Amino acid sequence: MSSAGCVFLLICLGISSCAGNDSDPLLVELPIGKLRGRDNGNYYSYESIPYAEPPTGNLRFEAPKPYNRKWTETFDATQPPVLCLQTAINTVGQEDCLTVSIYKPKNSSRESFPVVANIHGGAFSRGGAVQNGHENVMREGSFILVKISYRLGALGFVSTGDSLLPGNYGLKDQRLALEWIRKNIANFGGEPENIVLLGHSAGGASVHLQLLQEDFGQLARSAISLSGNALDPWVIQKGARYRAFELGRMLGCWELDDSEVLKNCLKSRPAEEIVSAVRSLLVLPKVPFAPFGPVVEPSDVPEVFLSQNPEEIIKSGKFGSVPWIVSYVTEDGGYNAASLLEESYPGGPTLIEKLNDRWFDWAPYLLFYRDSEKTIKEVDDYSRKLRREYLEDRRFIVESYWDLQQMFTDVLFKNSTQDSLDLHRKYGKSPVYAYVYDNPAD
């Protein structure tokens, strides 16, 4: 994190100093037992602390259960967090991954610290707490950092749109982790009343979705969403039920339109097979980049997280009354656009060149309006409008890459940032701030 970013966080946290000293900072006592962390020179770390029961077996595709096992021996909190199960080139990670990792500065002039809780990004499909660096912010020595691991991809978000397989398990993991932090962070020298929730990309969208819980103010004092918010078109999935059964068919779960049968069948399959099968749902490599994600759940779900569209929640005014910062980067569309510079096959034309013939087929997946309520004609008209607006009469070629990237930035990030800002200012009761980061790398 840059120096400017650190100053920004310090202002949000309202940091003040106080004196104190720990006798043995590596040994921490929690209600369930003791744990021992590690001295890293500039800071102490307490990693891979479970906040939920392993989401395996009968607990797969269920809301998380709080971890309440008693430790009879001192828990070893020196091991880095594992990735939650995911696939990129290969399948990596573990299904048992619901942990928090805590990083505390060495600072003898303070006895307590404000807290930054971080939700990692990765299109709800990949990434992990272990991949987000913390050395720089720990060198500043101003706050405790807590990194949250949560279920990803199909394991975290598959949904049939009913109470049997409602989805949003990853979001419910995040919520339970926040409750754990609020309850336990004082044991590490953190200030429970002084927690900021921060996230980037899908993590930023997750922060916004957590903020839209009416009681969010009981868990955090402010929130920061970087390059992701709940109104981005790639966040709320609209074709989740069809996608869930399509995934089931790939895994040999052949019963049609029976959510209970599908759920039981998916629970019986190895987790690695479920995660690997998601690749078969992609139209192109990395497209769509978020095949599974948050959904609107039926209101009768016992542990419902999201029963209305985010826009409706904001208009109702019934969401967390805390300050919120939202932003995007002028190059945010680069992740999506850059993948189209790859060759369609070795020695063949690039994917961006093939867009000339496949634009109407691929654009709805690339820009996340494939599952909208529009008719086929309306979808095609929208695709035609976008192409004309950003390329006029030019063809898709490598030289027109920057126009395509601008399209992705606007549609997937910029426009919805402005929409979110306007809605919060109109219907919210707390301050909301926004900025655009447009300083290109050297």
TORKOL-4160 file (C-alpha; in steps of 0.2 Angstrom, whole numbers, padded with zeros to 4 digits, m for minus):
442
<pt num="1" X="0000" Y="0000" Z="0000"/>
<pt num="2" X="0007" Y="0017" Z="m0004"/>
<pt num="3" X="0010" Y="0031" Z="0008"/>
<pt num="4" X="m0005" Y="0041" Z="0002"/>
<pt num="5" X="m0015" Y="0025" Z="0005"/>
<pt num="6" X="m0009" Y="0023" Z="0023"/>
<pt num="7" X="m0013" Y="0041" Z="0027"/>
<pt num="8" X="m0030" Y="0039" Z="0019"/>
<pt num="9" X="m0034" Y="0024" Z="0030"/>
<pt num="10" X="m0027" Y="0033" Z="0046"/>
<pt num="11" X="m0039" Y="0047" Z="0043"/>
<pt num="12" X="m0054" Y="0035" Z="0041"/>
<pt num="13" X="m0049" Y="0026" Z="0057"/>
<pt num="14" X="m0047" Y="0042" Z="0067"/>
<pt num="15" X="m0031" Y="0035" Z="0075"/>
<pt num="16" X="m0025" Y="0041" Z="0092"/>
<pt num="17" X="m0011" Y="0035" Z="0102"/>
<pt num="18" X="m0011" Y="0028" Z="0120"/>
<pt num="19" X="0003" Y="0020" Z="0131"/>
<pt num="20" X="0005" Y="0002" Z="0135"/>
<pt num="21" X="0015" Y="m0014" Z="0134"/>
<pt num="22" X="0012" Y="m0032" Z="0132"/>
<pt num="23" X="0022" Y="m0045" Z="0142"/>
<pt num="24" X="0020" Y="m0059" Z="0129"/>
<pt num="25" X="0013" Y="m0053" Z="0113"/>
<pt num="26" X="0015" Y="m0069" Z="0104"/>
<pt num="27" X="0003" Y="m0078" Z="0116"/>
<pt num="28" X="m0015" Y="m0074" Z="0115"/>
<pt num="29" X="m0030" Y="m0081" Z="0125"/>
<pt num="30" X="m0047" Y="m0083" Z="0117"/>
<pt num="31" X="m0063" Y="m0090" Z="0125"/>
<pt num="32" X="m0059" Y="m0107" Z="0116"/>
<pt num="33" X="m0041" Y="m0108" Z="0122"/>
<pt num="34" X="m0024" Y="m0100" Z="0119"/>
<pt num="35" X="m0014" Y="m0098" Z="0102"/>
<pt num="36" X="0004" Y="m0093" Z="0099"/>
<pt num="37" X="0009" Y="m0082" Z="0084"/>
<pt num="38" X="0025" Y="m0077" Z="0076"/>
<pt num="39" X="0037" Y="m0062" Z="0078"/>
<pt num="40" X="0041" Y="m0056" Z="0060"/>
<pt num="41" X="0053" Y="m0042" Z="0065"/>
<pt num="42" X="0042" Y="m0027" Z="0062"/>
<pt num="43" X="0026" Y="m0035" Z="0067"/>
<pt num="44" X="0018" Y="m0050" Z="0075"/>
<pt num="45" X="0007" Y="m0062" Z="0065"/>
<pt num="46" X="m0007" Y="m0074" Z="0071"/>
<pt num="47" X="m0012" Y="m0084" Z="0055"/>
<pt num="48" X="m0025" Y="m0097" Z="0050"/>
<pt num="49" X="m0036" Y="m0095" Z="0065"/>
<pt num="50" X="m0053" Y="m0104" Z="0061"/>
<pt num="51" X="m0069" Y="m0093" Z="0063"/>
<pt num="52" X="m0081" Y="m0107" Z="0056"/>
<pt num="53" X="m0082" Y="m0125" Z="0056"/>
<pt num="54" X="m0075" Y="m0133" Z="0040"/>
<pt num="55" X="m0088" Y="m0131" Z="0026"/>
<pt num="56" X="m0086" Y="m0150" Z="0021"/>
<pt num="57" X="m0097" Y="m0165" Z="0021"/>
<pt num="58" X="m0115" Y="m0160" Z="0026"/>
<pt num="59" X="m0109" Y="m0142" Z="0029"/>
<pt num="60" X="m0105" Y="m0140" Z="0011"/>
<pt num="61" X="m0117" Y="m0127" Z="0002"/>
<pt num="62" X="m0124" Y="m0122" Z="0020"/>
<pt num="63" X="m0122" Y="m0106" Z="0029"/>
<pt num="64" X="m0106" Y="m0106" Z="0040"/>
<pt num="65" X="m0107" Y="m0113" Z="0058"/>
<pt num="66" X="m0097" Y="m0103" Z="0071"/>
<pt num="67" X="m0081" Y="m0112" Z="0076"/>
<pt num="68" X="m0083" Y="m0117" Z="0095"/>
<pt num="69" X="m0071" Y="m0131" Z="0098"/>
<pt num="70" X="m0061" Y="m0129" Z="0113"/>
<pt num="71" X="m0042" Y="m0130" Z="0111"/>
<pt num="72" X="m0034" Y="m0142" Z="0124"/>
<pt num="73" X="m0017" Y="m0137" Z="0118"/>
<pt num="74" X="m0010" Y="m0120" Z="0112"/>
<pt num="75" X="m0015" Y="m0117" Z="0094"/>
<pt num="76" X="m0001" Y="m0115" Z="0082"/>
<pt num="77" X="m0005" Y="m0098" Z="0073"/>
<pt num="78" X="0011" Y="m0097" Z="0063"/>
<pt num="79" X="0005" Y="m0106" Z="0047"/>
<pt num="80" X="0000" Y="m0095" Z="0032"/>
<pt num="81" X="m0018" Y="m0096" Z="0027"/>
<pt num="82" X="m0022" Y="m0109" Z="0013"/>
<pt num="83" X="m0031" Y="m0104" Z="m0002"/>
<pt num="84" X="m0049" Y="m0108" Z="m0003"/>
<pt num="85" X="m0052" Y="m0121" Z="m0017"/>
<pt num="86" X="m0051" Y="m0113" Z="m0034"/>
<pt num="87" X="m0045" Y="m0116" Z="m0051"/>
<pt num="88" X="m0034" Y="m0106" Z="m0063"/>
<pt num="89" X="m0023" Y="m0117" Z="m0074"/>
<pt num="90" X="m0023" Y="m0130" Z="m0061"/>
<pt num="91" X="m0035" Y="m0133" Z="m0046"/>
<pt num="92" X="m0027" Y="m0127" Z="m0030"/>
<pt num="93" X="m0032" Y="m0124" Z="m0012"/>
<pt num="94" X="m0043" Y="m0133" Z="0001"/>
<pt num="95" X="m0061" Y="m0134" Z="0005"/>
<pt num="96" X="m0057" Y="m0132" Z="0024"/>
<pt num="97" X="m0051" Y="m0114" Z="0023"/>
<pt num="98" X="m0062" Y="m0103" Z="0033"/>
<pt num="99" X="m0049" Y="m0093" Z="0044"/>
<pt num="100" X="m0044" Y="m0076" Z="0048"/>
<pt num="101" X="m0026" Y="m0070" Z="0049"/>
<pt num="102" X="m0021" Y="m0055" Z="0060"/>
<pt num="103" X="m0006" Y="m0044" Z="0058"/>
<pt num="104" X="m0001" Y="m0033" Z="0073"/>
<pt num="105" X="0012" Y="m0019" Z="0072"/>
<pt num="106" X="0026" Y="m0018" Z="0085"/>
<pt num="107" X="0023" Y="m0001" Z="0093"/>
<pt num="108" X="0027" Y="0001" Z="0112"/>
<pt num="109" X="0018" Y="0018" Z="0112"/>
<pt num="110" X="0001" Y="0010" Z="0110"/>
<pt num="111" X="m0009" Y="m0003" Z="0120"/>
<pt num="112" X="m0023" Y="m0004" Z="0107"/>
<pt num="113" X="m0025" Y="m0001" Z="0088"/>
<pt num="114" X="m0038" Y="0003" Z="0076"/>
<pt num="115" X="m0042" Y="m0012" Z="0064"/>
<pt num="116" X="m0043" Y="m0014" Z="0045"/>
<pt num="117" X="m0052" Y="m0030" Z="0040"/>
<pt num="118" X="m0048" Y="m0035" Z="0022"/>
<pt num="119" X="m0059" Y="m0045" Z="0010"/>
<pt num="120" X="m0048" Y="m0050" Z="m0005"/>
<pt num="121" X="m0054" Y="m0049" Z="m0023"/>
<pt num="122" X="m0054" Y="m0062" Z="m0037"/>
<pt num="123" X="m0071" Y="m0061" Z="m0046"/>
<pt num="124" X="m0078" Y="m0072" Z="m0032"/>
<pt num="125" X="m0069" Y="m0086" Z="m0040"/>
<pt num="126" X="m0050" Y="m0085" Z="m0035"/>
<pt num="127" X="m0037" Y="m0076" Z="m0025"/>
<pt num="128" X="m0034" Y="m0077" Z="m0006"/>
<pt num="129" X="m0028" Y="m0069" Z="0010"/>
<pt num="130" X="m0011" Y="m0076" Z="0008"/>
<pt num="131" X="m0009" Y="m0067" Z="m0009"/>
<pt num="132" X="m0012" Y="m0050" Z="m0002"/>
<pt num="133" X="0004" Y="m0042" Z="0004"/>
<pt num="134" X="0005" Y="m0034" Z="0021"/>
<pt num="135" X="0023" Y="m0030" Z="0024"/>
<pt num="136" X="0022" Y="m0011" Z="0019"/>
<pt num="137" X="0007" Y="m0007" Z="0030"/>
<pt num="138" X="0014" Y="m0017" Z="0044"/>
<pt num="139" X="0030" Y="m0006" Z="0043"/>
<pt num="140" X="0019" Y="0009" Z="0046"/>
<pt num="141" X="0014" Y="0002" Z="0063"/>
<pt num="142" X="m0002" Y="0011" Z="0064"/>
<pt num="143" X="m0016" Y="m0002" Z="0064"/>
<pt num="144" X="m0020" Y="m0021" Z="0065"/>
<pt num="145" X="m0024" Y="m0029" Z="0049"/>
<pt num="146" X="m0036" Y="m0044" Z="0048"/>
<pt num="147" X="m0037" Y="m0054" Z="0032"/>
<pt num="148" X="m0053" Y="m0064" Z="0029"/>
<pt num="149" X="m0054" Y="m0081" Z="0019"/>
<pt num="150" X="m0071" Y="m0086" Z="0012"/>
<pt num="151" X="m0078" Y="m0099" Z="0000"/>
<pt num="152" X="m0076" Y="m0095" Z="m0019"/>
<pt num="153" X="m0084" Y="m0100" Z="m0035"/>
<pt num="154" X="m0097" Y="m0114" Z="m0036"/>
<pt num="155" X="m0093" Y="m0119" Z="m0018"/>
<pt num="156" X="m0096" Y="m0102" Z="m0012"/>
<pt num="157" X="m0110" Y="m0096" Z="m0023"/>
<pt num="158" X="m0119" Y="m0109" Z="m0033"/>
<pt num="159" X="m0138" Y="m0106" Z="m0031"/>
<pt num="160" X="m0154" Y="m0114" Z="m0038"/>
<pt num="161" X="m0164" Y="m0098" Z="m0032"/>
<pt num="162" X="m0174" Y="m0107" Z="m0019"/>
<pt num="163" X="m0172" Y="m0111" Z="0000"/>
<pt num="164" X="m0164" Y="m0128" Z="m0004"/>
<pt num="165" X="m0149" Y="m0121" Z="m0012"/>
<pt num="166" X="m0150" Y="m0102" Z="m0010"/>
<pt num="167" X="m0132" Y="m0097" Z="m0012"/>
<pt num="168" X="m0121" Y="m0083" Z="m0005"/>
<pt num="169" X="m0111" Y="m0094" Z="0006"/>
<pt num="170" X="m0096" Y="m0084" Z="0003"/>
<pt num="171" X="m0104" Y="m0068" Z="0009"/>
<pt num="172" X="m0111" Y="m0077" Z="0024"/>
<pt num="173" X="m0093" Y="m0083" Z="0028"/>
<pt num="174" X="m0087" Y="m0064" Z="0027"/>
<pt num="175" X="m0101" Y="m0059" Z="0039"/>
<pt num="176" X="m0097" Y="m0072" Z="0051"/>
<pt num="177" X="m0079" Y="m0068" Z="0050"/>
<pt num="178" X="m0083" Y="m0049" Z="0054"/>
<pt num="179" X="m0093" Y="m0055" Z="0069"/>
<pt num="180" X="m0078" Y="m0065" Z="0075"/>
<pt num="181" X="m0067" Y="m0050" Z="0073"/>
<pt num="182" X="m0079" Y="m0039" Z="0083"/>
<pt num="183" X="m0080" Y="m0052" Z="0097"/>
<pt num="184" X="m0061" Y="m0057" Z="0098"/>
<pt num="185" X="m0050" Y="m0043" Z="0091"/>
<pt num="186" X="m0048" Y="m0035" Z="0108"/>
<pt num="187" X="m0038" Y="m0050" Z="0114"/>
<pt num="188" X="m0025" Y="m0045" Z="0100"/>
<pt num="189" X="m0025" Y="m0027" Z="0105"/>
<pt num="190" X="m0037" Y="m0021" Z="0093"/>
<pt num="191" X="m0051" Y="m0009" Z="0096"/>
<pt num="192" X="m0068" Y="m0017" Z="0092"/>
<pt num="193" X="m0077" Y="0000" Z="0090"/>
<pt num="194" X="m0064" Y="0005" Z="0077"/>
<pt num="195" X="m0065" Y="m0007" Z="0063"/>
<pt num="196" X="m0064" Y="m0002" Z="0044"/>
<pt num="197" X="m0069" Y="m0015" Z="0031"/>
<pt num="198" X="m0059" Y="m0014" Z="0015"/>
<pt num="199" X="m0059" Y="m0023" Z="m0001"/>
<pt num="200" X="m0054" Y="m0023" Z="m0019"/>
<pt num="201" X="m0063" Y="m0029" Z="m0035"/>
<pt num="202" X="m0074" Y="m0043" Z="m0029"/>
<pt num="203" X="m0068" Y="m0039" Z="m0012"/>
<pt num="204" X="m0074" Y="m0021" Z="m0014"/>
<pt num="205" X="m0091" Y="m0027" Z="m0020"/>
<pt num="206" X="m0092" Y="m0038" Z="m0005"/>
<pt num="207" X="m0089" Y="m0024" Z="0006"/>
<pt num="208" X="m0103" Y="m0014" Z="m0002"/>
<pt num="209" X="m0115" Y="m0030" Z="0000"/>
<pt num="210" X="m0110" Y="m0031" Z="0019"/>
<pt num="211" X="m0113" Y="m0012" Z="0021"/>
<pt num="212" X="m0131" Y="m0015" Z="0014"/>
<pt num="213" X="m0135" Y="m0026" Z="0029"/>
<pt num="214" X="m0145" Y="m0014" Z="0040"/>
<pt num="215" X="m0135" Y="m0019" Z="0056"/>
<pt num="216" X="m0118" Y="m0017" Z="0048"/>
<pt num="217" X="m0114" Y="m0002" Z="0059"/>
<pt num="218" X="m0113" Y="m0014" Z="0074"/>
<pt num="219" X="m0098" Y="m0023" Z="0065"/>
<pt num="220" X="m0088" Y="m0009" Z="0058"/>
<pt num="221" X="m0087" Y="0010" Z="0059"/>
<pt num="222" X="m0084" Y="0013" Z="0040"/>
<pt num="223" X="m0081" Y="0004" Z="0023"/>
<pt num="224" X="m0070" Y="0006" Z="0008"/>
<pt num="225" X="m0074" Y="m0002" Z="m0009"/>
<pt num="226" X="m0060" Y="m0001" Z="m0022"/>
<pt num="227" X="m0064" Y="m0005" Z="m0040"/>
<pt num="228" X="m0079" Y="m0015" Z="m0036"/>
<pt num="229" X="m0097" Y="m0011" Z="m0029"/>
<pt num="230" X="m0113" Y="m0020" Z="m0028"/>
<pt num="231" X="m0121" Y="m0012" Z="m0043"/>
<pt num="232" X="m0107" Y="m0017" Z="m0055"/>
<pt num="233" X="m0115" Y="m0028" Z="m0068"/>
<pt num="234" X="m0104" Y="m0043" Z="m0065"/>
<pt num="235" X="m0109" Y="m0044" Z="m0046"/>
<pt num="236" X="m0127" Y="m0050" Z="m0044"/>
<pt num="237" X="m0130" Y="m0066" Z="m0055"/>
<pt num="238" X="m0146" Y="m0067" Z="m0064"/>
<pt num="239" X="m0145" Y="m0084" Z="m0072"/>
<pt num="240" X="m0139" Y="m0093" Z="m0057"/>
<pt num="241" X="m0152" Y="m0107" Z="m0057"/>
<pt num="242" X="m0149" Y="m0112" Z="m0075"/>
<pt num="243" X="m0130" Y="m0112" Z="m0072"/>
<pt num="244" X="m0132" Y="m0123" Z="m0056"/>
<pt num="245" X="m0141" Y="m0137" Z="m0065"/>
<pt num="246" X="m0129" Y="m0135" Z="m0080"/>
<pt num="247" X="m0114" Y="m0138" Z="m0067"/>
<pt num="248" X="m0124" Y="m0153" Z="m0060"/>
<pt num="249" X="m0126" Y="m0161" Z="m0077"/>
<pt num="250" X="m0107" Y="m0160" Z="m0080"/>
<pt num="251" X="m0105" Y="m0169" Z="m0064"/>
<pt num="252" X="m0117" Y="m0183" Z="m0068"/>
<pt num="253" X="m0132" Y="m0175" Z="m0058"/>
<pt num="254" X="m0145" Y="m0178" Z="m0071"/>
<pt num="255" X="m0161" Y="m0175" Z="m0062"/>
<pt num="256" X="m0170" Y="m0160" Z="m0070"/>
<pt num="257" X="m0177" Y="m0145" Z="m0060"/>
<pt num="258" X="m0175" Y="m0154" Z="m0043"/>
<pt num="259" X="m0165" Y="m0143" Z="m0031"/>
<pt num="260" X="m0164" Y="m0156" Z="m0017"/>
<pt num="261" X="m0158" Y="m0169" Z="m0029"/>
<pt num="262" X="m0145" Y="m0158" Z="m0036"/>
<pt num="263" X="m0139" Y="m0152" Z="m0019"/>
<pt num="264" X="m0137" Y="m0170" Z="m0012"/>
<pt num="265" X="m0128" Y="m0175" Z="m0028"/>
<pt num="266" X="m0116" Y="m0161" Z="m0028"/>
<pt num="267" X="m0112" Y="m0164" Z="m0009"/>
<pt num="268" X="m0107" Y="m0182" Z="m0014"/>
<pt num="269" X="m0095" Y="m0176" Z="m0027"/>
<pt num="270" X="m0077" Y="m0172" Z="m0023"/>
<pt num="271" X="m0074" Y="m0154" Z="m0021"/>
<pt num="272" X="m0060" Y="m0153" Z="m0033"/>
<pt num="273" X="m0072" Y="m0160" Z="m0047"/>
<pt num="274" X="m0084" Y="m0147" Z="m0044"/>
<pt num="275" X="m0072" Y="m0133" Z="m0045"/>
<pt num="276" X="m0063" Y="m0140" Z="m0060"/>
<pt num="277" X="m0080" Y="m0142" Z="m0069"/>
<pt num="278" X="m0083" Y="m0124" Z="m0069"/>
<pt num="279" X="m0071" Y="m0122" Z="m0083"/>
<pt num="280" X="m0083" Y="m0130" Z="m0094"/>
<pt num="281" X="m0095" Y="m0116" Z="m0092"/>
<pt num="282" X="m0084" Y="m0103" Z="m0099"/>
<pt num="283" X="m0087" Y="m0097" Z="m0117"/>
<pt num="284" X="m0069" Y="m0091" Z="m0119"/>
<pt num="285" X="m0054" Y="m0092" Z="m0107"/>
<pt num="286" X="m0058" Y="m0081" Z="m0092"/>
<pt num="287" X="m0076" Y="m0077" Z="m0100"/>
<pt num="288" X="m0086" Y="m0074" Z="m0090"/>
<pt num="289" X="m0073" Y="m0070" Z="m0077"/>
<pt num="290" X="m0086" Y="m0072" Z="m0063"/>
<pt num="291" X="m0096" Y="m0088" Z="m0068"/>
<pt num="292" X="m0103" Y="m0089" Z="m0050"/>
<pt num="293" X="m0106" Y="m0075" Z="m0038"/>
<pt num="294" X="m0119" Y="m0066" Z="m0027"/>
<pt num="295" X="m0138" Y="m0069" Z="m0030"/>
<pt num="296" X="m0154" Y="m0062" Z="m0023"/>
<pt num="297" X="m0161" Y="m0075" Z="m0011"/>
<pt num="298" X="m0179" Y="m0079" Z="m0008"/>
<pt num="299" X="m0185" Y="m0070" Z="0008"/>
<pt num="300" X="m0190" Y="m0087" Z="0017"/>
<pt num="301" X="m0172" Y="m0093" Z="0017"/>
<pt num="302" X="m0168" Y="m0096" Z="0036"/>
<pt num="303" X="m0151" Y="m0087" Z="0036"/>
<pt num="304" X="m0155" Y="m0075" Z="0021"/>
<pt num="305" X="m0141" Y="m0063" Z="0017"/>
<pt num="306" X="m0148" Y="m0053" Z="0002"/>
<pt num="307" X="m0167" Y="m0054" Z="m0002"/>
<pt num="308" X="m0168" Y="m0038" Z="m0013"/>
<pt num="309" X="m0158" Y="m0031" Z="m0027"/>
<pt num="310" X="m0144" Y="m0019" Z="m0020"/>
<pt num="311" X="m0152" Y="m0004" Z="m0029"/>
<pt num="312" X="m0169" Y="m0008" Z="m0020"/>
<pt num="313" X="m0160" Y="m0009" Z="m0003"/>
<pt num="314" X="m0151" Y="0008" Z="m0006"/>
<pt num="315" X="m0168" Y="0016" Z="m0011"/>
<pt num="316" X="m0176" Y="0009" Z="0005"/>
<pt num="317" X="m0163" Y="0018" Z="0016"/>
<pt num="318" X="m0162" Y="0002" Z="0026"/>
<pt num="319" X="m0143" Y="m0001" Z="0026"/>
<pt num="320" X="m0128" Y="0002" Z="0037"/>
<pt num="321" X="m0127" Y="0020" Z="0042"/>
<pt num="322" X="m0108" Y="0022" Z="0041"/>
<pt num="323" X="m0097" Y="0032" Z="0030"/>
<pt num="324" X="m0092" Y="0024" Z="0014"/>
<pt num="325" X="m0079" Y="0027" Z="0001"/>
<pt num="326" X="m0080" Y="0020" Z="m0017"/>
<pt num="327" X="m0068" Y="0021" Z="m0031"/>
<pt num="328" X="m0063" Y="0014" Z="m0048"/>
<pt num="329" X="m0047" Y="0015" Z="m0058"/>
<pt num="330" X="m0047" Y="0022" Z="m0076"/>
<pt num="331" X="m0038" Y="0005" Z="m0082"/>
<pt num="332" X="m0050" Y="m0007" Z="m0073"/>
<pt num="333" X="m0056" Y="m0014" Z="m0089"/>
<pt num="334" X="m0038" Y="m0020" Z="m0093"/>
<pt num="335" X="m0041" Y="m0037" Z="m0085"/>
<pt num="336" X="m0055" Y="m0041" Z="m0097"/>
<pt num="337" X="m0049" Y="m0033" Z="m0112"/>
<pt num="338" X="m0031" Y="m0039" Z="m0111"/>
<pt num="339" X="m0037" Y="m0057" Z="m0112"/>
<pt num="340" X="m0043" Y="m0054" Z="m0129"/>
<pt num="341" X="m0026" Y="m0051" Z="m0135"/>
<pt num="342" X="m0022" Y="m0069" Z="m0134"/>
<pt num="343" X="m0022" Y="m0080" Z="m0150"/>
<pt num="344" X="m0037" Y="m0090" Z="m0153"/>
<pt num="345" X="m0026" Y="m0104" Z="m0156"/>
<pt num="346" X="m0007" Y="m0105" Z="m0159"/>
<pt num="347" X="m0002" Y="m0095" Z="m0174"/>
<pt num="348" X="m0020" Y="m0090" Z="m0176"/>
<pt num="349" X="m0029" Y="m0073" Z="m0176"/>
<pt num="350" X="m0031" Y="m0064" Z="m0159"/>
<pt num="351" X="m0048" Y="m0065" Z="m0150"/>
<pt num="352" X="m0050" Y="m0047" Z="m0152"/>
<pt num="353" X="m0049" Y="m0050" Z="m0171"/>
<pt num="354" X="m0062" Y="m0064" Z="m0170"/>
<pt num="355" X="m0074" Y="m0052" Z="m0161"/>
<pt num="356" X="m0078" Y="m0044" Z="m0178"/>
<pt num="357" X="m0088" Y="m0060" Z="m0182"/>
<pt num="358" X="m0092" Y="m0065" Z="m0165"/>
<pt num="359" X="m0097" Y="m0049" Z="m0156"/>
<pt num="360" X="m0115" Y="m0052" Z="m0154"/>
<pt num="361" X="m0112" Y="m0070" Z="m0147"/>
<pt num="362" X="m0098" Y="m0065" Z="m0135"/>
<pt num="363" X="m0102" Y="m0047" Z="m0130"/>
<pt num="364" X="m0116" Y="m0052" Z="m0118"/>
<pt num="365" X="m0104" Y="m0063" Z="m0109"/>
<pt num="366" X="m0090" Y="m0051" Z="m0109"/>
<pt num="367" X="m0101" Y="m0037" Z="m0102"/>
<pt num="368" X="m0113" Y="m0047" Z="m0091"/>
<pt num="369" X="m0130" Y="m0044" Z="m0099"/>
<pt num="370" X="m0132" Y="m0061" Z="m0106"/>
<pt num="371" X="m0145" Y="m0066" Z="m0092"/>
<pt num="372" X="m0154" Y="m0049" Z="m0092"/>
<pt num="373" X="m0173" Y="m0049" Z="m0095"/>
<pt num="374" X="m0171" Y="m0041" Z="m0112"/>
<pt num="375" X="m0177" Y="m0050" Z="m0127"/>
<pt num="376" X="m0164" Y="m0057" Z="m0140"/>
<pt num="377" X="m0167" Y="m0042" Z="m0151"/>
<pt num="378" X="m0165" Y="m0030" Z="m0137"/>
<pt num="379" X="m0149" Y="m0038" Z="m0132"/>
<pt num="380" X="m0142" Y="m0037" Z="m0150"/>
<pt num="381" X="m0148" Y="m0019" Z="m0151"/>
<pt num="382" X="m0138" Y="m0015" Z="m0135"/>
<pt num="383" X="m0123" Y="m0024" Z="m0142"/>
<pt num="384" X="m0124" Y="m0014" Z="m0158"/>
<pt num="385" X="m0125" Y="0002" Z="m0148"/>
<pt num="386" X="m0110" Y="m0002" Z="m0138"/>
<pt num="387" X="m0099" Y="m0006" Z="m0153"/>
<pt num="388" X="m0105" Y="0010" Z="m0162"/>
<pt num="389" X="m0102" Y="0021" Z="m0147"/>
<pt num="390" X="m0084" Y="0015" Z="m0144"/>
<pt num="391" X="m0078" Y="0010" Z="m0161"/>
<pt num="392" X="m0090" Y="0019" Z="m0173"/>
<pt num="393" X="m0087" Y="0010" Z="m0190"/>
<pt num="394" X="m0070" Y="0003" Z="m0186"/>
<pt num="395" X="m0066" Y="m0015" Z="m0185"/>
<pt num="396" X="m0059" Y="m0024" Z="m0169"/>
<pt num="397" X="m0040" Y="m0025" Z="m0171"/>
<pt num="398" X="m0026" Y="m0024" Z="m0159"/>
<pt num="399" X="m0024" Y="m0006" Z="m0163"/>
<pt num="400" X="m0042" Y="m0003" Z="m0157"/>
<pt num="401" X="m0038" Y="m0011" Z="m0140"/>
<pt num="402" X="m0038" Y="0005" Z="m0130"/>
<pt num="403" X="m0056" Y="0008" Z="m0136"/>
<pt num="404" X="m0061" Y="m0009" Z="m0130"/>
<pt num="405" X="m0053" Y="m0007" Z="m0114"/>
<pt num="406" X="m0062" Y="0009" Z="m0111"/>
<pt num="407" X="m0078" Y="0001" Z="m0115"/>
<pt num="408" X="m0075" Y="m0013" Z="m0102"/>
<pt num="409" X="m0070" Y="0000" Z="m0089"/>
<pt num="410" X="m0085" Y="0011" Z="m0092"/>
<pt num="411" X="m0098" Y="m0003" Z="m0092"/>
<pt num="412" X="m0091" Y="m0015" Z="m0079"/>
<pt num="413" X="m0084" Y="m0002" Z="m0066"/>
<pt num="414" X="m0086" Y="0017" Z="m0070"/>
<pt num="415" X="m0105" Y="0019" Z="m0074"/>
<pt num="416" X="m0110" Y="0009" Z="m0059"/>
<pt num="417" X="m0098" Y="0018" Z="m0047"/>
<pt num="418" X="m0107" Y="0034" Z="m0052"/>
<pt num="419" X="m0124" Y="0026" Z="m0050"/>
<pt num="420" X="m0120" Y="0019" Z="m0032"/>
<pt num="421" X="m0113" Y="0036" Z="m0027"/>
<pt num="422" X="m0129" Y="0045" Z="m0033"/>
<pt num="423" X="m0141" Y="0033" Z="m0024"/>
<pt num="424" X="m0131" Y="0033" Z="m0008"/>
<pt num="425" X="m0131" Y="0052" Z="m0007"/>
<pt num="426" X="m0150" Y="0053" Z="m0011"/>
<pt num="427" X="m0156" Y="0039" Z="0001"/>
<pt num="428" X="m0142" Y="0037" Z="0014"/>
<pt num="429" X="m0139" Y="0046" Z="0030"/>
<pt num="430" X="m0120" Y="0044" Z="0031"/>
<pt num="431" X="m0106" Y="0053" Z="0021"/>
<pt num="432" X="m0101" Y="0044" Z="0005"/>
<pt num="433" X="m0085" Y="0049" Z="m0004"/>
<pt num="434" X="m0078" Y="0044" Z="m0022"/>
<pt num="435" X="m0062" Y="0046" Z="m0031"/>
<pt num="436" X="m0055" Y="0040" Z="m0048"/>
<pt num="437" X="m0037" Y="0033" Z="m0048"/>
<pt num="438" X="m0029" Y="0038" Z="m0065"/>
<pt num="439" X="m0011" Y="0039" Z="m0062"/>
<pt num="440" X="m0003" Y="0026" Z="m0074"/>
<pt num="441" X="0012" Y="0015" Z="m0070"/>
<pt num="442" X="0028" Y="0021" Z="m0076"/>
